[in-house]
Amino acid sequence: MKKKDRSASILFKVLTRNFFRIMVYYPKMIYMAYHQNKYTADQMYSYCLKMITFAIETSGLKVQAFGLENIPQKDGFYICSNHQEKFDPLAIWYTFPRKIGVILDDVATHRPFIREVCRLIKSQKLIKRNPHAIVKAYSKITAELKNGNNFMVFPEGGYEKESGKLSEFHAGSFKSPQRAHCTILPVAIIDSYKIFDRGFKTTLPIQVHYLKPIAPEEYAGMNTAEISALVKSRIQAHLNIYQK
């Protein structure tokens, strides 16, 4: 089943099964997203997480988490994950025990639901056609990391391939953790591109594997291309175990 058709089938299931509940919950999500001064950061994050949980569980998706013990105790770290489907960020939020923001392409932040998620949960958008804006965005992310905020990023920048194989990681994605001298937490997402390979029937769970963290001392002296290669090799080695 093609990627677009698979995504459409998931959306269709959510809408048809939960039409009336969506008509109640989603407008409130929109209201909160555009009236943030009326809510605390905790209230917005909590409600957004509730909606993410609702979207995953009512669509029939199954998400499993492994390696939760590898998540650093101290906040201000940088999650780097492979990218197989548009649901990957939701799978991480669904399984992650603490607050985490996201770094996304500006195009994705204009889509319904994701647009509200990005407003309610700390996020940073990258306008790829604007180099100045990208530099400014990475500076903000660096400051946020230093202030103890966690972020996730998908260094491949997309998920065009259906095979689940890694594409090249963008070295620029590692400028912020390099400058913030923070811990990098590699994440391997497995089989999310297969979740609806038989239409409406969910055949496999999305697996989210939190790998051994990379301390700043481990990549000290490396440039961003070398850090990128290090993180990619850790994720690829884990994927090789499951995708033979």
C-alpha positions as CSV (number, residue, x, y, z in Angstrom):
1,M,0.0,0.0,0.0
2,K,1.3,3.4,-1.0
3,K,2.4,5.8,1.8
4,K,-0.2,8.4,1.0
5,D,-3.0,5.8,0.9
6,R,-1.8,4.3,4.2
7,S,-1.8,7.7,5.9
8,A,-5.3,8.4,4.5
9,S,-6.6,5.2,5.9
10,I,-5.3,6.0,9.4
11,L,-6.9,9.5,9.3
12,F,-10.2,8.0,8.0
13,K,-10.3,5.5,10.9
14,V,-9.8,8.2,13.5
15,L,-12.4,10.5,12.0
16,T,-15.1,7.9,11.4
17,R,-14.7,6.2,14.8
18,N,-14.5,9.4,16.9
19,F,-16.3,12.1,14.9
20,F,-18.3,13.5,17.9
21,R,-15.4,13.3,20.4
22,I,-13.1,15.1,17.9
23,M,-15.8,17.8,17.5
24,V,-15.4,18.5,21.2
25,Y,-11.7,18.0,21.8
26,Y,-10.1,19.5,18.7
27,P,-11.7,22.9,18.9
28,K,-10.4,23.2,22.5
29,M,-6.9,22.3,21.2
30,I,-7.2,25.1,18.6
31,Y,-8.4,27.6,21.2
32,M,-5.5,26.8,23.6
33,A,-3.0,27.0,20.7
34,Y,-4.1,30.6,19.9
35,H,-4.7,31.8,23.5
36,Q,-1.6,30.6,25.2
37,N,-1.6,33.4,27.6
38,K,-4.5,31.8,29.4
39,Y,-2.7,28.6,30.1
40,T,0.5,27.4,31.8
41,A,3.1,25.5,29.8
42,D,2.3,22.4,31.8
43,Q,-1.4,22.7,31.0
44,M,-0.8,23.1,27.3
45,Y,1.7,20.2,27.2
46,S,-0.7,17.9,29.2
47,Y,-3.6,18.6,26.9
48,C,-1.6,18.2,23.8
49,L,-0.2,14.8,25.1
50,K,-3.8,13.8,25.8
51,M,-4.7,14.5,22.2
52,I,-1.7,12.6,20.9
53,T,-2.6,9.6,23.0
54,F,-6.2,9.9,21.8
55,A,-5.1,10.0,18.1
56,I,-2.8,7.0,18.4
57,E,-5.0,4.7,20.5
58,T,-8.2,5.4,18.6
59,S,-6.6,4.9,15.2
60,G,-5.6,1.4,16.2
61,L,-1.9,2.1,16.1
62,K,0.3,0.1,18.5
63,V,3.5,1.7,19.9
64,Q,6.1,-0.1,22.0
65,A,9.0,1.5,23.8
66,F,12.3,-0.1,24.6
67,G,15.4,1.3,26.5
68,L,13.6,3.8,28.6
69,E,16.4,3.3,31.2
70,N,18.7,5.0,28.7
71,I,16.9,8.3,28.9
72,P,19.2,10.8,30.7
73,Q,18.1,11.9,34.2
74,K,19.3,15.5,33.6
75,D,17.2,17.5,31.2
76,G,18.7,19.6,28.4
77,F,19.5,16.7,26.0
78,Y,19.0,16.2,22.2
79,I,17.1,13.2,20.8
80,C,18.1,12.2,17.3
81,S,15.9,9.7,15.5
82,N,15.6,8.1,12.1
83,H,12.4,8.9,10.2
84,Q,10.1,6.4,8.5
85,E,6.6,7.9,8.7
86,K,4.9,11.2,9.7
87,F,3.7,9.5,12.9
88,D,7.2,9.1,14.2
89,P,7.2,12.3,16.4
90,L,3.8,11.2,17.9
91,A,5.3,7.8,18.7
92,I,8.1,9.4,20.6
93,W,5.8,11.8,22.5
94,Y,3.5,8.9,23.3
95,T,6.3,6.9,24.9
96,F,8.5,9.6,26.4
97,P,8.1,10.2,30.1
98,R,9.1,13.9,30.3
99,K,8.6,17.1,28.3
100,I,10.2,17.3,24.9
101,G,10.0,19.8,22.1
102,V,10.4,19.2,18.4
103,I,12.4,20.6,15.5
104,L,10.4,20.4,12.2
105,D,10.5,21.6,8.7
106,D,8.3,24.7,8.4
107,V,6.1,22.9,5.8
108,A,5.0,20.3,8.3
109,T,4.1,22.9,10.9
110,H,1.2,24.2,8.8
111,R,-0.7,20.9,8.7
112,P,-3.9,20.6,10.8
113,F,-3.3,19.0,14.2
114,I,0.5,19.1,13.8
115,R,0.1,22.9,13.6
116,E,-1.6,23.0,17.0
117,V,0.8,20.5,18.5
118,C,3.7,22.7,17.5
119,R,2.1,25.7,19.1
120,L,1.2,23.9,22.4
121,I,4.5,22.0,22.7
122,K,7.8,23.8,22.6
123,S,8.9,23.6,19.0
124,Q,11.3,25.2,16.5
125,K,10.6,25.3,12.8
126,L,13.2,25.4,10.1
127,I,12.6,27.4,6.9
128,K,14.9,25.5,4.6
129,R,14.7,28.2,1.9
130,N,15.9,30.9,4.3
131,P,19.5,30.3,5.5
132,H,19.4,33.3,7.9
133,A,16.2,31.9,9.6
134,I,17.9,28.5,10.0
135,V,20.9,30.1,11.7
136,K,18.6,32.0,14.0
137,A,16.6,28.8,14.8
138,Y,19.7,26.8,15.7
139,S,20.8,29.7,18.0
140,K,17.4,29.5,19.8
141,I,17.6,25.7,20.1
142,T,21.2,26.0,21.6
143,A,19.9,28.4,24.2
144,E,16.9,26.2,25.0
145,L,19.2,23.2,25.5
146,K,21.4,25.2,27.8
147,N,18.3,26.1,29.8
148,G,17.5,22.5,30.3
149,N,14.8,22.0,27.6
150,N,14.8,18.7,25.6
151,F,14.4,18.6,21.9
152,M,13.9,15.9,19.3
153,V,15.1,16.1,15.7
154,F,15.0,13.9,12.6
155,P,18.3,14.5,10.9
156,E,17.3,12.8,7.6
157,G,14.8,15.6,7.0
158,G,12.2,13.3,5.4
159,Y,11.0,9.8,4.9
160,E,10.8,9.3,1.2
161,K,12.0,5.7,1.2
162,E,9.6,2.8,1.8
163,S,12.4,0.4,2.7
164,G,13.1,1.8,6.2
165,K,16.8,2.3,5.3
166,L,18.6,5.4,6.6
167,S,19.1,8.3,4.3
168,E,21.9,10.8,4.8
169,F,21.9,12.8,8.1
170,H,22.1,16.6,7.7
171,A,25.2,17.6,9.6
172,G,23.6,21.0,10.4
173,S,21.2,19.3,12.7
174,F,24.0,18.8,15.2
175,K,25.2,22.4,15.5
176,S,23.0,23.1,18.5
177,P,24.0,20.1,20.6
178,Q,27.7,20.7,19.7
179,R,27.4,24.3,20.9
180,A,25.4,23.5,24.0
181,H,27.7,20.6,24.9
182,C,24.7,18.5,25.7
183,T,24.0,14.8,25.7
184,I,22.7,13.3,22.5
185,L,20.2,10.4,22.8
186,P,20.0,8.3,19.6
187,V,16.6,6.7,18.9
188,A,15.8,3.9,16.4
189,I,12.2,3.8,15.1
190,I,11.4,0.4,13.6
191,D,8.6,-0.7,11.3
192,S,6.6,2.6,11.4
193,Y,6.6,2.5,7.5
194,K,4.9,-0.9,7.7
195,I,2.1,-0.1,10.2
196,F,-0.7,-0.2,7.6
197,D,0.7,-2.3,4.8
198,R,-2.6,-4.1,4.5
199,G,-4.9,-1.2,4.4
200,F,-7.1,-0.7,7.4
201,K,-5.6,-3.6,9.4
202,T,-2.7,-2.7,11.7
203,T,-0.2,-5.5,11.2
204,L,2.9,-4.4,13.2
205,P,3.5,-2.1,16.2
206,I,5.8,0.9,15.9
207,Q,8.9,0.2,18.0
208,V,10.7,3.1,19.6
209,H,14.1,2.1,20.8
210,Y,16.0,4.6,23.1
211,L,19.7,3.8,22.7
212,K,22.7,4.4,24.9
213,P,23.2,8.2,25.2
214,I,26.3,9.9,23.8
215,A,27.9,12.2,26.4
216,P,29.4,15.5,25.2
217,E,32.9,14.2,26.2
218,E,32.4,11.4,23.6
219,Y,32.1,13.8,20.7
220,A,34.3,16.5,22.0
221,G,36.6,17.9,19.2
222,M,34.4,16.5,16.4
223,N,32.9,18.7,13.7
224,T,29.2,18.4,12.9
225,A,29.7,16.0,10.0
226,E,31.6,13.6,12.4
227,I,29.0,13.9,15.1
228,S,26.3,13.2,12.5
229,A,28.2,10.1,11.3
230,L,28.6,8.8,14.9
231,V,24.9,9.2,15.7
232,K,23.9,7.6,12.4
233,S,26.2,4.6,12.9
234,R,24.7,4.0,16.3
235,I,21.1,4.0,14.9
236,Q,22.1,2.0,11.9
237,A,23.8,-0.7,14.0
238,H,20.5,-1.1,16.0
239,L,18.4,-1.1,12.8
240,N,20.6,-3.9,11.4
241,I,19.5,-6.2,14.2
242,Y,15.8,-5.9,13.3
243,Q,15.9,-5.2,9.6
244,K,17.8,-8.1,8.2
